[in-house]
Amino acid sequence: MHIVVCIKQVPDSAQIRVHPVTNTIMRQGVPAIVNPYDLFSLEEALRLKDKFGGKVTVLCMGPPQAEEALRKCISFGADDAVLVTDRAFAGADTLATSYALAAGVRQIATEQAVDIVFTGKQTIDGDTAQVGPGIAKRMGMQLLTYVSRIVETDLEARTITVERRAEGGVQVLKTALPCLITMLENSNEMRFAALPAMIHAAAYPVRKWNKEQAGIEDLSKIGLKGSPTVVSKVFGPTPRTEKVEMLELETSTLRDVSLNLIQKIFTRRPTLEADLLMKEMI
């Protein structure tokens, strides 16, 4: 079994700031981390490797410093790492990113056929959840999104059964391999990296592919040229000026607290009660 896990190095969102004048994200001094959602996919891939054997390759498109994110994945147990990096990829949106990553997966598949491609549900810097489905579409793979658990993998029959979380509950889906899976958060717990694995990762020769080595056929589909998305403005939320109001009651029963709270809400928003009644009538 050969599994490819697509990861991304992202700025730690807990420490991101927005420039007050230019309204752009200030990345200087912000530590870079492996996209947390991608780690759930990596752990799931490693569990399949533990069960069936095989190889796990991690793939990333990004600047040269993204090599550190790939080394982190090697320390967890991945077997190989490929960094697709070239100035031509700069400014890529989700459409251009999925094109470049799909090309990278195809190049990896020329060395050894790929059975499963894993991606995270989304990235914490973009939150679009578009790259995984974009890769699957470009490669003609079966797509399983928001997977919370892999129920069964039958390598002889070349099928996989998963549980997918949906609005109405949980769906159990079965599809043929190869396929692309986007894992949901909290679907597993990332293992710890042992010291020998960390030493191995520090010295591991991460492969770096430029646009030619990654098999890019159409340069108009990568970087800014291949990115129709335009971000007009980035801004931080305005701090709320309202202070918390303490509600003091002589009684502490749940019914009385609820009634008083509802009454206060209706007092502050006089039209809310009428609006709610109108919606019920509709």
N, C-alpha and C positions, 0 to 999 in steps of 0.2 A: 504494500500500500504506500502510495506517495501522496502526501498532503502538503498543500501550499497555504500558508497563512499570510495574508496581506495586513501589514501594520502601518502605522503612521506615527512619526514623532511630532508631538504637539506641545505648545507652551502650557505650563501648569495654570489652568484656568482660575485657580484660587488666588493667583498672584498677578493676574493680568490687570493692567490699567489702561484707561483711554485718555489720550492727550486732550487737554481741555481746549486747545485752540484748533488743532487740525482734525480732531475727532477720529483719529486713527489709533489702532492698537499699539501700545508701547511694549515691544518685545525685549528691549534691552534690559538685561539683568533678571529676566524671568527664566527660571530653570525649565529645561525641556524634559519631557517624560514620554514613555510609551502610552499611546492613547489607551485609557483604562478599559474601554469596551473591547479593544483588540486582545487584551490579556485573557478574557473569557474564552475567546476563540482559540488562542494559543493553548490554553490548558486543555480544552476539549480535544484538540488535535493530538496533544501529547498523551492523553488518556487512550485514544484510539491506537496510537503507536505502541503504548504499553501493552495493549490487549492483543493486537494483531501483528505487531512488528512493522517494519517499513521505515520510512524516512519522512521527516518534517522539514520543509524549506520555508524560511520566512522571507518575504519580499516587501520592499519599501521603495517608494518614490519620494525623493527629497534631496535636500542639500547634503554636502559631504558630512556635516556633523551628525546626520541621522544615523551614521554608522554605529554610534553609541547605543541607539535604541535596538539595533539588530544584535549587537553584542549582548545586550541584556536578555534578549530572547534565546540566544545560544546558551547563556548561563542557566536558563530554566530547563534546557533539554533539547532545543531544536538542533537539527543536524547540519544545516547549511543556511547561508544568508546571502541575499543578493540585494544590492542597493542600486536602483536605477537613478542615476544622477547626471544631470546635464543642464547647462544654462538655458537650453531650449525649452526645458520644462517649467521655467519660472512663470509664475502668475497663473498656473493652471487652475481651472474650476473643476467641479465634479465630473463634467463631461470629458474634459481633456485628461483628467486623472484616471478615469476608468479606461480610457483608450490606451494610455501608457502602461497601466498595470496589466491590462488584458494582453498587450504585446509581450510584457515580461513573463506572464504565465505561459504563453505559447512557447517562448524561448526555453523556459525551464522544462516544458513538456517534451522538447526535442531531445533532451538528455534522458528523461525518464517520464513515462506517461503519468499524468496527474489524475488521481481519483476524486479528490475532494479539494475545493478551495474554501477556506474559511475567511470571513471578515468580521469585524465588530459590527454591532447594530448601527453605530454611527460614530462620528468623532466629536470630541468635546469642544473643538474650536469652530466647526462648521455646523454640526447638528442637522445635517440634511438627510442622512441615511440613504444617499443616492449612489454612492460609489460601488457598493457590493452588487446591487441589482444591475448597475451599468456594466460591470465586468461580466456578469452572467449573460446579459443580453448580447454583448459583443462576441462572446465565446460560444453562444448557443447552448449554454448549460441549463439544466433544471435549477430553479431557484427556490430556496427555502429560507424565508425571513423570520425574524423574531423567534428563533428556536430556543426553547427553554431546556430541552432534554433530548438526547439521542437514545431512542428506545432499543433499536436493534440495527446491526450492520451485518449484512450477508454478502461476503465477498464472492462466494461461489455464484450466487444468483445476481450479483452486482446490483444490490438494492440497499436502501437505507430507510429506516422508519424513525420519525422524529415527532416530538410534541411541540406544537407551535402555539404561542399565546396570542389570542385574538380578543376582540372586544366582547364577544359573546361567550368566551370561555377558553377552553383548550382544544385545539384541533390536532388529530393524529394523522400524519401524512406519510405516505410511502412513495418513494420515487427511485428512479434508476440512477446509477453512477455513470459518468461523473456528474457532480452537482456542485453548486455553490451554496454555502450555509452562512447566514448572519446570526451570530449568537446573541442572545439576550443577556442583559446584566444580571448578576447574582445567580447565574445558572450553574456555577461551580466556584471553587476557591483556588486561586493560583498557588501552586506549590512554591516552596522556598528553594533558592539556589544554593547548592552545597559549595563549600570553599573550593574543592578541586574543579568544579564546573565553572566557577567564576574565574579561576586562573586560566582554564582552557579558553574561555570566552575572550579574555583580555588579549590573548595571543592569536585568536582565530583570524585567518585571512579572509575577511569579508570581500566578496566579489563585487566590483563596481562596474556597472554597465553604462555607457553613454547611449545616445539615441540610436546609433547604428547597431551597437551590440545588443540593445534591447529589442531590435527588430522593428523599429518604427518605420512604417512604410509611407505614411503621409504626414509630412511636417506641418501641414496646415491644421492638423487636428490635435496638436499638443501646445502647451504653453498658452500665452495670451492669444495667439492666432486661433487656437481651437477652443477658446473660452468665451461663449456668448454672455455669460453672467456678468453683470455690472453692479458693484456695490456702491451705492450713492453716498451712504453715510453710515458710520459706526458711532454709537453713543452709549454711554452708561445710563442706567435708570436714575431718574431724579429722586434724591432722598426725600422721604416723606416727612412733612413738617408736623403732622398730627401726632400728638402724644397719646400714649395708652391711657384709657380711662378706666379707673377701678370702679366696679359695681358692688356697692355694699348693700347687703340685704339682711333683714332680721332673721329670715329663715334660710335654710341651706338645702331645702328639698329641690330635687332636680326639676320638678314641674314649675315651681315658683321662679327659679333662676331662669329657666327657658322662657317663661312668659314675660318676665321683666326685660330680658334681652331682646325678645321680639318686639316688645312695645317701644323700646329705645330706638331700634332700627327703623320702625315705621314712623316714629316722631321725627327722626332726622331726614328720612326720605318719604315725604307725604304722599307721593304718587306711587310708591312701590306696591302698596296693598292693592290698589285699583288695577295696576298693571298685571299683578299675579292673578287676580280674579278674571281679568279679561283673557289671559292665556288659557286658563282652565275652561272658559266658555268656548274658546276656539277649538 
